[in-house]
Amino acid sequence: MMMSLRRGGERQNYNVVYKLPHGDSPYVRAKHVQLVEKDAEAAIELFWRAIKARDRVDSAFKDMALLMKQQNRADEAIVAIHSFRYLCSKQAQESLDNVLIDLYKKCGRIEEQVELLKQKLWMIYQGEAFNGKPTKTARSHGKKFQVTVEKETSRILGNLGWAYMQLKDYTSAETVYRKAQVIEPDANKACNLCSCLIKQGKLNEARSILFRDVLEKKKGFDDDLRLKLRVQELLSELERGEEEEAVLASVSVECKVGMDEIAVVEGIDEFVKEWRRPTFRTRRLPIFEEILPLRDQLAC
């Protein structure tokens, strides 16, 4: 009897310390193995059992996929999401897309990451994200906070810019980073935009943005060591680039922005204005009807 009480007390303590759900279902056992016993492979197997038993499928799927990523099984996680995401609720699909984008990044499948990011932008543009509302509630480290449609759009554009950088498509990266900065400027995206410009030999523009949007504002600059190091690296790149400017000027590189990238960023300013109007009711914004014919090109 005493042993039973002790085990019950230990389980209750684990629930408090590790914030485990209560009960003895397959999902709860999987979380216990993951967080308390630290057995990742066993936890993955138990999450599969929870999914098959239809026990908290949304949470089990996301937890399993993230754990597989940590175990360098990201490709398997991608296959699992594509094959079984229909078991998850409609509300969980957006979160699964975010997990999928992260998995694509982990595997170096950048083209697929780009296409999914474009699809997420189209969902926002057409009022299909956030259930047609201008904000949504998100959770991070157990805390809830509000995310605006502007912030989400800027975040996705920033991720899209990063993906284009990995593909060495600096012109497209510049286009989306500039639009992200218009919607919600921050120092990190300014540094990324600066890097895009340096790669294209636009040194004067790069230096201007670095000083105007980062060094002069200094918002959070003093407390962010990584940002300081990034700025120092960019300044060094600018100095080297300026020394080699004559050589760069002799090299003619023709870069074109694809029509799909133009379509993605065109009209975003009007889109943001519409969301800010208190009388906004329609789910699809008229400005995007003009570029709707390109939808298949971007989102298929």
C-alpha positions, 0 to 999 in steps of 0.5 A: 500500500505504501509503495502504491502511494509512493508511486502515485506521489512520484507520478503526480510530482512528474506531472507537475515538474514536467507539465505532463498531462494526467491519465494513463493513455498512450499519449501520456505514456509517450510523453512520460518516456520522452520527458522523464525517461529520456528515451527518444526512440521508445517515445517515437514508437509510443507516439505512433501507438497514440496516433493509431489509437486516436489518442490526442492525435494532433499533439502526438503527431507534432511531438513525434515529428519534432522528436524524429527531427532531433533524432536525425530522422527528418525525412521519415517525419516528412513522409509520415506527415504527408501520409497521415496528416489527414488523421489530424483536425483542421485546426492542426493543419497550420501547425503541421505546415510549420513543422513541415517547413522546419523539417524541409529546412533540416533536410536541405529540401529548400525548393519544397520549403519555398513552395510551402511558404508561398502557399502559406502566404496565399492562405493569409492573402485570401483570408484562409489563415487565422480563421479570417481574423486579424490575430491568433493566439500562439503558445511558446514555452507554455505561455500564450501570446497574440500574433497579428496577421502583419507579424505572421506575414513578415515572419513568413516573408523572412523565412522565404527570404532565407530560403532564397538565400540558400538557393543563391537567388539573391534578387528574389531574397532582396524582394521579399526581405524589403517587403517584410521590412515594410510590414514589420522592420527588425534588425535581423531582417535588415542584416539579411537584406544587407547581405543580399545587397552585398551579394549583388554588389549593391554596396552603397545600398547595403551600407545605408541600410545597415547604418539606418536600420541597425546601427542608428536605431540600436533597438536591442542591439546592446543586449544581442551579442549575435546581432553585434557579431553579425553587424561586424561580419557585414561591415567586414564584407562591405570593406572587402567588397568596396576594395574589390568594387572595380573588379565587381563592376567589370562583371555583368550579371543579369538577374531577374525576379520571377513573376511568381515572386512579384506576385507574392509581394505585390499588393501586400501594403494594400492587404495590410491596410485592409486588415487594419480597417475595423470594418473589414469583413470579407475573407478574400481581399479584392487586390489579390483577385488581380494576381489570382491567375498566378495562384496555380503557378505559386501554390501547386 
